[in-house]
Amino acid sequence: MPRKTKAKPPAAPQGAYAEWRQHVAALLEGKGVWVGVMREKRWRDLFIEGATPEEAASRAETEAHNMRTTFARQKRR
């Protein structure tokens, strides 16, 4: 039985990643989250998967929250 392959998202034009990353950085700056909270490979993977800058910023915000200790997460903001 032949394998079923997943449809790949269309390839992004050159230079689009840098613009996408700047947009994500601007969104995170407004939320007070450091851009370096995720590794570069994870940013690239999100871009390749076709995540919008808003989705990527949301994911980074979640990861930043989860990196804190249990006691820090339980504190009131």
N, C-alpha and C positions, 0 to 999 in steps of 0.2 A: 504494500500500500504506500503510495507516495506521500511524502510529508506535506503538510499544509504550511505555507509561509504567511507571515503577517505582512500586511501592506505597510510599506515604509512611508513616512511623511516626506513631502517634497523637500528637496535640498534647498537650504537657505542661500541667498546670494552672499558673495564675499563682503566682509565688513559688517554684516548684519549682527554677528555675535557681539562685537564691541558696542554697538548701539544698544542692543538688547541688554547687555550687562550694565551699561550706564543708566538705562531706564530703571532696572532693578535696584541699582545702588541708590538712585534718587528716591525711590519708594521706601527703601529700608532706612535711609537717612531721616525721612519724615517720621518714621516710627521709632527711631532711636535704637535701631539694631545695627550692629557692626557687620559689614559685608563679608568679612573674613570668618564668619561663623561656620560657613560650609567650605569644604575643599574645592579647589578649582575643577577637579574632575566631576564633582557633583553638579556644579554650575553648567559645565559643558553637556553633561547627560540630560539635564533639564531642557537645555536649549535644543538639543538634538531630538528629544521626545516631542518637541513642539509646545512646551509650556509657555503660557503668556507671562510677561513680566510680573503681573499681579499674582499669578499662581506661584511663581518662583519666590516672590517676596513673602508670600504666605507660608511657604514651606520653610524658608530660612527663619522666619519668625517662630515657627513651631520648634525647629531644631534649637534655636537660641533659648527658648523657654525650657526645653527638655534637658539642656546642658547644665542648668542650675541644679543645686542640691535640693533635696526634698524640703529642707527647712526654708530655703530661699523661695521655693515655689509656694509654700504655704503662707508666707507673709502677705499682708494686705498691701496693695499698691498705693 
